[in-house]
Amino acid sequence: MTTPIAVPEVAEESAQQLKVSKVATGSGKASRATQIFLAVMALVWFFPILYAVMNSFRDYAYTAKHGYVSFGGFTLENYKNAWERADFSHTLMNSLKITVPAVLLTLFLSCCVAFVVSRFSWRFNLALLGLFTAANLLPPQALLIPVYRMFRQIPMPTWLSDSGTLLNSHWGLILVNVAFQTGFCSFVLSNYMKTLPRELYESAVVDGASVTRQFFGLTLPLCRPPLAALATLETTWIYNEFFWATVLLQQGDKFPVTSSLNNLRGEFFTDNNLVAAGSVLVALPTLIIFFLLQKQFVSGLTLGATKG
Amino acid sequence: MARYKGINQISGVDRIVVALMIVVPTLLMVWLVWLPAIGSVLLSFTNWNGIGSIGDAKFLGLKNYHDVTTIYPPFWPAVRHNLIWLAVTFLVATPLGMFLAVLLDKEMRGSRIYQTSFYLPVVLSLALVGFIWQLMYSRDQGLINGLTGSTIDWYGDPKYNLWAALVAACWRQTGYIMLLYLAGLKGVDVSLREAAKVDGANERTTFFKIVFPVLAPINIIVLVVSVIESLRAFDLVWVINKGRNGLELIATLVTQNIVGEASRIGFGSALATIMLLISSVFIAIYLRIVMREDQR
């Protein structure tokens, strides 16, 4: 998991220059040497992914005979085998069942917190926001024991969780993810909501709109840009989440895709081409999101840098 | 209809709604983050073994901490590995990410393609990064050994595996740091740069005298990110070998002490508390920076 982090505004004065600097791009033209250096670096950076994709299409018998520094032996078998061995149709579903509710709940709760904090001025606002943001940065491993023990004690009706407790249940995992991610999202959203003109709320109040109406009718529609960015980012993160999924789910049939990759490794022998195919399959959803919503993703990672 | 009493006026029902909006998320977070954090600290002073009720646990004082630092062999290697992890992310990934950002901030063709290539690994989970690099590192089927003819087991040999993992980790971290700096560079005043150019400053001087000072808050953020990330480095080594044999990290030791068959709760909690202590220092620094503008 990448530490989600909000970047503070770089400097007060420079914020006004932001628009200008976007147009006038950086510090002048790049030299040829720079261009070549960057091209080489970009290739080097892209290589591991390219190599994984390439080998995912190669037959094990072929690469075992000719070595990996060779060309040929292309097949689709690895994907078929990986799909079955790692039970991807099942684990992808698990990932979906965890990710979608977790992202929606995170965004909704963060909007609530951000709305209250930015709309009403109370004394505890800043402390509360600090508490949320800090929670987001604590190392999850350090909280494992109490969370694990609590979840084991909390009974759940069996129609919600067949383990009978929050441990070993998707619900527990969803809650932990939400609790952790809400901090970052609240912080980003509250920064954005503070930039909304207060006159909007004033006229809403004069019109007699309730807080609920203001929230759903006014604030949420205006927050579409940061919400889109956060949704992209959080989907990727929660889909990629590994630690809590590994320790809180114990049955293989509950694991999301990332944790199920281990099934592709044999105890004594591992077919790397199979691992490559499995890795590509696991990466595919995030890569699709990334290429479709690249702008959202990047702006999400650096949100707060420009206060929206 | 009630008279308009200003923007903060709220009716009875609204009062409940607002309270719920703030109380529900706060309770969830306190329950799953802050209570466990306090719990870890408290448990670290007891001898609770996880079996039987917590009420039976005896207060041990600092004995767990004493044991961790004296008779627990993997502890000091784990601390060393965490420090190496931090040093490498800070001395390799950070300068490289910054350098790439500075280069990419110029006007050039294909800048977007380069950027995409650098931050593509950021969308992959660290666990997946471990698997992807296995294709390079594997002893019999890996590309490195295929090219060089060596027989080193890069992930298995305790002499090399930490460095192998670090290469993979940096591959991912550099793109992220580049993005942070790119966002920071967008905020550098263009007129300042032009003025420097007119005054005859070369690029290096401009960077160190004008750009770098503006990036100062980003530098601190990156430092905080590096510390917290290296403390939380877990996924990658866990998929390699569950953090054994040269890949011990504090995070993996905590997990092993709790999920493994030996459930030494008090002991594991002492390790967890050490992690909490270190991270809270840096979280405090981070909060000071990001909250500063709000306080004004």
Interface residues (C-beta under 8 A of the other chain):
Chain A: M1 T2 T3 I5 A6 V7 P8 E9 V10 A11 E13 S14 A15 Q17 L18 V20 S21 K22 A24 T25 G26 S27 G28 K29 A30 T34 Q35 F37 L38 A39 M41 A42 L43 W45 F46 P48 I49 Y51 A52 N55 T63 A64 G67 Y68 V69 L109 S110 C112 V113 F115 V116 V117 F120 S121 L126 L128 L129 G130 L131 F132 T133 A134 A135 L137 L138 P139 P140 Q141 A142 L143 L144 I145 P146 V147 Y148 R149 M150 L175 V176 V178 A179 F180 T182 G183 S186 F187 R198 Y201 E202 V205 V206 G208 S210 V211 T212 F215 T236 Y239 N240 E241 F242 F243 T246 V247 T258 S259 L261 N262 T270 N272 V275 A276 G278 S279 V282 A283 T286 L287 I289 F290 Q294 F297 V298 L301 T302 G304 A305 T306
Chain B: M1 Y4 I7 N8 Q9 I10 S11 V13 D14 V17 V18 M21 I22 V24 P25 T26 L28 M29 W31 L32 V33 W34 L35 P36 A37 G39 S40 L43 G50 L100 V102 L103 L104 D105 K106 E107 M108 R109 G110 I113 Y114 T116 S117 F118 Y119 L120 P121 V122 V123 L124 S125 L126 A127 L128 F131 I132 W133 Q134 L135 M136 S138 Q141 G142 L143 G146 L147 W171 T174 G175 Y176 L179 L180 L182 A183 G184 L185 K186 G187 V188 D189 V190 S191 R193 K197 E203 T206 F207 V211 V214 L215 P217 I218 I221 V224 V225 I228 E229 L231 R232 F234 D235 W238 V239 I250 A251 V254 T255 I258 V259 I265 G268 S269 A272 T273 M275 L276 S279 S280 F282 I283 Y286 L287 I289 V290 M291 R292 E293 D294 Q295
